[in-house]
Amino acid sequence: MQWCYKEYPCTISLYNIHEQNSLLIPNNTNYSWGMPVFHPNGQEIAITAYDAQKKQSNLAIIKKDGSDFRLITKGEGLRGYPSFSRDGKWVIYSKNTTTQVNFEGKLRYYDYEIFKVSTEESKEIRLTQHNFFRAFNPYFIDEDNNFIFEGIIGKVFDTIYTLKPDNSLKKISFNEFQPASAHVSNNYTHVYLVNTNDIDNARGPYNYDLYIKDKNTLKRLTQLSTYMCSYAISPNGENIAFFSDKERSRNCELFIMESNGENIRKLNIPRKPKNWDTYEWQKSVPTNHSKP
């Protein structure tokens, strides 16, 4: 999760599902941190690092205690939605390719594409050429670094794509439905968010449920008649967490379950992290840190 306070750079927190509490991770840089994702080794985290003065975000890697901050990209634009390859050598992410100043003098970001960067060489490689209105949630899906991602082109709503051999787009869909979004674990298990009103012949507000795809098997995991605010699968593919707003009150509750759909249980979200009162926000000031 991301936490912000007054004018200080934002930081992230780690949530312990067993103790059901969270801890702020010390951010001793002048960047605001966000969008954390664990490295396959479980000891490092990829984050976005936003520079409020330059109005650009790059990617960085930190230890899970917040130490050893290291930028792996640099330059203009907004980068986001990082995820690791299975061996941890690559990070795939989205980035805009056009930045313009509008009539109000504010920066606007356009033409998002999918990129990857080596965690060792810090060289960005562009993977798509389609000028998306938005592109996000990319994941590697095999050892050959093929990938899927969500994209919006023109007036078409979110669609999950992969690339054909000629680099043209291929939509991901199934006989029963077209999923709204996808998340992928390090063992390439796919979890899809699906609008299930038509499937269940249900009227009223949109309901969303989760499906899982392991190799060629597709299975429905939930039937909750709820709005899901967000969700994620653990790196090892064993657990799935999701935020549910059953009452449509914008009060999302956190749940976790095993990846076979069993043992759904609610987790208590603390109003603030365990170390909020002792966290020294004033230490989040410009400092020397590693650059690519």
Kinemage of the C-alpha trace (Angstrom):
@kinemage 1
@onewidth
@group {chain A} dominant
@subgroup {mainchain}
@vectorlist {calphas} color= white
{ca met a 1} P 0.000 0.000 0.000
{ca gln a 2} L 1.049 3.610 -0.508
{ca trp a 3} L 0.944 6.158 2.328
{ca cys a 4} L 1.367 9.934 2.043
{ca tyr a 5} L 1.585 12.674 4.667
{ca lys a 6} L 1.565 16.442 4.127
{ca glu a 7} L 4.334 17.587 1.779
{ca tyr a 8} L 6.634 14.649 2.424
{ca pro a 9} L 7.372 12.002 -0.221
{ca cys a 10} L 5.021 9.029 -0.079
{ca thr a 11} L 6.200 5.655 1.117
{ca ile a 12} L 4.827 2.114 1.100
{ca ser a 13} L 3.830 -0.375 3.762
{ca leu a 14} L 3.984 -4.136 4.058
{ca tyr a 15} L 0.949 -5.963 5.439
{ca asn a 16} L 1.457 -9.072 7.584
{ca ile a 17} L -1.522 -11.371 6.922
{ca his a 18} L -0.832 -13.446 10.031
{ca glu a 19} L -0.589 -10.561 12.507
{ca gln a 20} L -2.997 -8.412 10.427
{ca asn a 21} L -0.985 -5.235 10.796
{ca ser a 22} L 1.193 -3.162 8.506
{ca leu a 23} L 4.498 -1.328 8.828
{ca leu a 24} L 5.661 1.753 6.966
{ca ile a 25} L 8.889 1.238 5.048
{ca pro a 26} L 11.396 4.082 5.656
{ca asn a 27} L 11.780 6.289 2.582
{ca asn a 28} L 14.929 8.390 2.902
{ca thr a 29} L 14.830 9.716 -0.663
{ca asn a 30} L 13.153 12.701 -2.298
{ca tyr a 31} L 10.983 10.411 -4.451
{ca ser a 32} L 7.434 9.334 -3.682
{ca trp a 33} L 7.198 5.556 -3.716
{ca gly a 34} L 4.281 3.536 -5.069
{ca met a 35} L 3.091 0.384 -6.897
{ca pro a 36} L 5.284 -2.076 -4.953
{ca val a 37} L 5.811 -5.618 -6.223
{ca phe a 38} L 8.025 -8.307 -4.713
{ca his a 39} L 11.062 -9.738 -6.475
{ca pro a 40} L 10.869 -13.563 -6.838
{ca asn a 41} L 13.568 -13.843 -4.150
{ca gly a 42} L 11.171 -12.288 -1.620
{ca gln a 43} L 13.875 -9.919 -0.367
{ca glu a 44} L 13.606 -7.024 -2.819
{ca ile a 45} L 10.768 -4.851 -4.103
{ca ala a 46} L 10.310 -2.959 -7.354
{ca ile a 47} L 8.597 0.413 -6.927
{ca thr a 48} L 7.719 3.523 -8.873
{ca ala a 49} L 9.756 6.540 -7.807
{ca tyr a 50} L 7.963 9.817 -8.589
{ca asp a 51} L 9.898 13.081 -8.792
{ca ala a 52} L 7.414 15.849 -7.969
{ca gln a 53} L 9.706 18.619 -9.243
{ca lys a 54} L 10.391 17.038 -12.631
{ca lys a 55} L 6.915 15.466 -12.767
{ca gln a 56} L 8.219 12.116 -13.925
{ca ser a 57} L 8.306 8.637 -12.472
{ca asn a 58} L 11.018 6.043 -12.836
{ca leu a 59} L 11.420 2.529 -11.498
{ca ala a 60} L 13.608 1.560 -8.568
{ca ile a 61} L 14.471 -1.524 -6.561
{ca ile a 62} L 14.786 -1.522 -2.776
{ca lys a 63} L 15.331 -4.097 -0.075
{ca lys a 64} L 12.125 -4.938 1.775
{ca asp a 65} L 13.314 -2.837 4.739
{ca gly a 66} L 13.621 0.208 2.439
{ca ser a 67} L 17.411 0.163 2.149
{ca asp a 68} L 19.631 0.046 -0.959
{ca phe a 69} L 17.424 2.285 -3.109
{ca arg a 70} L 18.520 1.878 -6.744
{ca leu a 71} L 16.973 3.463 -9.835
{ca ile a 72} L 16.778 1.095 -12.815
{ca thr a 73} L 15.293 3.632 -15.275
{ca lys a 74} L 15.801 7.324 -15.802
{ca gly a 75} L 14.341 10.073 -17.943
{ca glu a 76} L 11.078 11.797 -18.766
{ca gly a 77} L 7.626 10.256 -18.640
{ca leu a 78} L 5.426 8.283 -16.313
{ca arg a 79} L 6.334 4.646 -15.674
{ca gly a 80} L 4.083 2.337 -13.724
{ca tyr a 81} L 2.688 -1.152 -13.053
{ca pro a 82} L 6.032 -2.973 -12.748
{ca ser a 83} L 6.294 -6.756 -12.470
{ca phe a 84} L 9.278 -9.107 -12.500
{ca ser a 85} L 10.196 -11.933 -14.809
{ca arg a 86} L 10.358 -15.324 -13.122
{ca asp a 87} L 14.165 -15.179 -12.844
{ca gly a 88} L 14.086 -11.587 -11.561
{ca lys a 89} L 16.336 -10.329 -14.363
{ca trp a 90} L 13.692 -8.195 -16.099
{ca val a 91} L 10.963 -5.795 -15.069
{ca ile a 92} L 8.044 -5.209 -17.438
{ca tyr a 93} L 5.980 -2.014 -17.087
{ca ser a 94} L 4.017 0.702 -18.886
{ca lys a 95} L 5.313 4.109 -19.922
{ca asn a 96} L 3.936 7.042 -21.878
{ca thr a 97} L 5.793 8.071 -25.033
{ca thr a 98} L 4.284 11.529 -25.611
{ca thr a 99} L 4.284 14.434 -23.144
{ca gln a 100} L 2.687 17.772 -23.982
{ca val a 101} L 1.898 21.028 -22.207
{ca asn a 102} L -1.810 21.890 -22.399
{ca phe a 103} L -3.412 25.348 -22.568
{ca glu a 104} L -3.285 25.594 -18.754
{ca gly a 105} L 0.442 25.039 -18.756
{ca lys a 106} L 0.126 21.563 -17.249
{ca leu a 107} L 1.844 18.441 -18.487
{ca arg a 108} L -0.341 15.795 -20.083
{ca tyr a 109} L 0.806 12.266 -20.828
{ca tyr a 110} L -0.275 10.280 -23.906
{ca asp a 111} L 0.488 7.218 -25.997
{ca tyr a 112} L 1.278 4.551 -23.432
{ca glu a 113} L 3.281 1.478 -24.402
{ca ile a 114} L 4.747 -1.596 -22.719
{ca phe a 115} L 8.474 -1.654 -21.986
{ca lys a 116} L 10.905 -3.926 -20.203
{ca val a 117} L 14.192 -3.136 -18.488
{ca ser a 118} L 17.066 -5.309 -17.335
{ca thr a 119} L 17.564 -5.073 -13.581
{ca glu a 120} L 21.308 -5.287 -14.180
{ca glu a 121} L 21.928 -3.060 -17.226
{ca ser a 122} L 19.071 -0.546 -16.794
{ca lys a 123} L 18.406 -0.387 -20.542
{ca glu a 124} L 14.760 0.205 -21.543
{ca ile a 125} L 13.366 -1.862 -24.413
{ca arg a 126} L 10.052 -0.937 -26.040
{ca leu a 127} L 7.780 -3.941 -26.623
{ca thr a 128} L 4.640 -2.452 -28.230
{ca gln a 129} L 3.954 0.137 -30.945
{ca his a 130} L 0.232 0.869 -30.666
{ca asn a 131} L -0.208 4.290 -28.995
{ca phe a 132} L -2.592 3.176 -26.269
{ca phe a 133} L -4.729 5.704 -24.444
{ca arg a 134} L -3.651 3.697 -21.414
{ca ala a 135} L -1.660 0.490 -20.957
{ca phe a 136} L -1.179 -1.220 -17.624
{ca asn a 137} L -0.770 -4.444 -15.614
{ca pro a 138} L 1.744 -6.209 -17.890
{ca tyr a 139} L 2.962 -9.671 -16.865
{ca phe a 140} L 5.403 -12.151 -18.345
{ca ile a 141} L 3.585 -15.432 -19.072
{ca asp a 142} L 6.382 -17.841 -20.002
{ca glu a 143} L 10.141 -18.373 -19.989
{ca asp a 144} L 10.404 -16.751 -23.439
{ca asn a 145} L 9.242 -13.428 -21.959
{ca asn a 146} L 5.956 -13.374 -23.849
{ca phe a 147} L 3.507 -11.184 -21.952
{ca ile a 148} L -0.061 -10.033 -21.502
{ca phe a 149} L -1.331 -6.590 -20.508
{ca glu a 150} L -4.420 -4.421 -20.363
{ca gly a 151} L -4.861 -1.679 -22.902
{ca ile a 152} L -7.319 0.974 -24.026
{ca ile a 153} L -7.368 2.086 -27.649
{ca gly a 154} L -9.733 4.848 -28.715
{ca lys a 155} L -13.215 4.295 -27.298
{ca val a 156} L -12.657 0.598 -26.581
{ca phe a 157} L -12.773 -0.221 -22.881
{ca asp a 158} L -10.088 -2.199 -21.070
{ca thr a 159} L -9.070 -5.242 -23.063
{ca ile a 160} L -6.449 -7.862 -22.264
{ca tyr a 161} L -3.932 -8.337 -25.050
{ca thr a 162} L -0.925 -10.358 -25.999
{ca leu a 163} L 1.188 -9.999 -29.128
{ca lys a 164} L 1.122 -12.192 -32.223
{ca pro a 165} L 4.436 -13.152 -33.881
{ca asp a 166} L 4.081 -10.130 -36.205
{ca asn a 167} L 3.636 -7.866 -33.134
{ca ser a 168} L -0.024 -7.211 -33.904
{ca leu a 169} L -2.489 -7.381 -31.005
{ca lys a 170} L -4.385 -10.482 -29.978
{ca lys a 171} L -7.309 -10.178 -27.569
{ca ile a 172} L -7.567 -12.629 -24.685
{ca ser a 173} L -11.115 -14.008 -24.430
{ca phe a 174} L -12.968 -17.216 -23.578
{ca asn a 175} L -16.183 -18.822 -24.756
{ca glu a 176} L -18.207 -17.557 -21.810
{ca phe a 177} L -16.705 -14.128 -21.333
{ca gln a 178} L -14.047 -11.559 -22.057
{ca pro a 179} L -12.163 -10.848 -18.812
{ca ala a 180} L -11.892 -7.291 -17.535
{ca ser a 181} L -8.357 -7.683 -16.156
{ca ala a 182} L -5.691 -10.257 -15.363
{ca his a 183} L -2.919 -10.863 -12.839
{ca val a 184} L -0.213 -13.519 -13.201
{ca ser a 185} L 1.933 -15.244 -10.558
{ca asn a 186} L 5.582 -16.210 -10.927
{ca asn a 187} L 4.550 -19.768 -11.834
{ca tyr a 188} L 2.376 -18.336 -14.644
{ca thr a 189} L -0.978 -18.988 -12.998
{ca his a 190} L -3.496 -16.475 -14.379
{ca val a 191} L -6.309 -14.891 -12.349
{ca tyr a 192} L -9.023 -13.028 -14.249
{ca leu a 193} L -11.577 -10.495 -13.069
{ca val a 194} L -14.880 -11.119 -14.844
{ca asn a 195} L -18.221 -9.335 -14.939
{ca thr a 196} L -20.640 -12.178 -14.123
{ca asn a 197} L -24.071 -10.527 -14.461
{ca asp a 198} L -24.819 -12.202 -17.800
{ca ile a 199} L -23.302 -15.511 -16.712
{ca asp a 200} L -25.492 -15.598 -13.585
{ca asn a 201} L -28.544 -13.939 -15.199
{ca ala a 202} L -28.286 -11.291 -12.489
{ca arg a 203} L -29.819 -7.853 -12.816
{ca gly a 204} L -28.786 -4.743 -10.964
{ca pro a 205} L -25.296 -3.344 -10.297
{ca tyr a 206} L -22.314 -4.970 -11.927
{ca asn a 207} L -20.997 -8.028 -10.120
{ca tyr a 208} L -17.422 -9.194 -10.491
{ca asp a 209} L -15.864 -12.547 -9.710
{ca leu a 210} L -12.506 -14.242 -10.050
{ca tyr a 211} L -11.508 -17.080 -12.371
{ca ile a 212} L -8.199 -18.921 -12.359
{ca lys a 213} L -6.364 -20.467 -15.300
{ca asp a 214} L -3.593 -22.962 -14.630
{ca lys a 215} L -2.172 -24.276 -17.911
{ca asn a 216} L -5.315 -25.196 -19.896
{ca thr a 217} L -7.780 -25.428 -16.996
{ca leu a 218} L -10.157 -22.518 -16.356
{ca lys a 219} L -12.074 -22.492 -13.070
{ca arg a 220} L -14.433 -20.033 -11.394
{ca leu a 221} L -13.276 -19.225 -7.867
{ca thr a 222} L -15.950 -16.910 -6.447
{ca gln a 223} L -19.672 -16.231 -6.688
{ca leu a 224} L -20.058 -13.301 -4.326
{ca ser a 225} L -22.456 -10.830 -6.024
{ca thr a 226} L -20.076 -8.015 -5.184
{ca tyr a 227} L -18.009 -5.250 -6.707
{ca met a 228} L -14.295 -6.039 -6.496
{ca cys a 229} L -12.178 -2.938 -6.038
{ca ser a 230} L -8.892 -4.707 -6.767
{ca tyr a 231} L -7.178 -8.069 -6.392
{ca ala a 232} L -3.788 -9.790 -6.610
{ca ile a 233} L -2.289 -13.280 -6.660
{ca ser a 234} L 0.720 -14.089 -4.489
{ca pro a 235} L 4.054 -14.572 -6.309
{ca asn a 236} L 3.991 -18.315 -5.575
{ca gly a 237} L 0.421 -18.626 -6.860
{ca glu a 238} L -0.907 -20.102 -3.606
{ca asn a 239} L -3.110 -17.245 -2.345
{ca ile a 240} L -5.334 -14.535 -3.786
{ca ala a 241} L -6.259 -11.316 -2.019
{ca phe a 242} L -9.104 -9.039 -3.084
{ca phe a 243} L -10.948 -5.937 -1.959
{ca ser a 244} L -14.735 -6.300 -1.981
{ca asp a 245} L -17.419 -3.602 -1.813
{ca lys a 246} L -20.591 -5.663 -1.503
{ca glu a 247} L -22.748 -2.724 -0.386
{ca arg a 248} L -21.377 -0.421 -3.112
{ca ser a 249} L -20.584 2.080 -0.374
{ca arg a 250} L -16.976 2.720 -1.446
{ca asn a 251} L -15.915 0.953 1.732
{ca cys a 252} L -13.751 -1.855 0.383
{ca glu a 253} L -12.999 -4.783 2.677
{ca leu a 254} L -9.933 -6.992 2.317
{ca phe a 255} L -10.247 -10.761 1.897
{ca ile a 256} L -7.790 -13.560 1.206
{ca met a 257} L -8.337 -17.098 -0.020
{ca glu a 258} L -6.386 -20.068 -1.300
{ca ser a 259} L -5.956 -20.196 -5.055
{ca asn a 260} L -8.439 -23.091 -5.294
{ca gly a 261} L -11.159 -20.723 -4.012
{ca glu a 262} L -11.316 -22.264 -0.525
{ca asn a 263} L -10.842 -20.757 2.933
{ca ile a 264} L -12.064 -17.232 2.149
{ca arg a 265} L -11.507 -15.032 5.175
{ca lys a 266} L -11.663 -11.348 5.939
{ca leu a 267} L -8.554 -9.462 7.006
{ca asn a 268} L -8.674 -6.422 9.239
{ca ile a 269} L -7.207 -3.311 7.671
{ca pro a 270} L -5.685 -1.020 10.331
{ca arg a 271} L -6.612 2.639 10.087
{ca lys a 272} L -2.923 3.398 10.050
{ca pro a 273} L 0.278 1.319 10.068
{ca lys a 274} L 1.656 -0.002 13.337
{ca asn a 275} L 4.607 2.429 13.314
{ca trp a 276} L 2.718 5.499 12.043
{ca asp a 277} L 3.187 7.503 15.263
{ca thr a 278} L 6.932 6.821 15.391
{ca tyr a 279} L 7.652 7.113 11.662
{ca glu a 280} L 9.982 10.054 11.013
{ca trp a 281} L 8.525 11.687 7.915
{ca gln a 282} L 11.026 14.554 8.152
{ca lys a 283} L 13.793 12.141 7.166
{ca ser a 284} L 12.229 11.877 3.709
{ca val a 285} L 14.399 14.599 2.170
{ca pro a 286} L 16.708 14.772 -0.846
{ca thr a 287} L 19.683 12.456 -0.329
{ca asn a 288} L 22.382 10.831 -2.398
{ca his a 289} L 21.237 7.547 -3.901
{ca ser a 290} L 22.230 5.133 -6.630
{ca lys a 291} L 21.488 6.007 -10.245
{ca pro a 292} L 21.441 3.747 -13.305
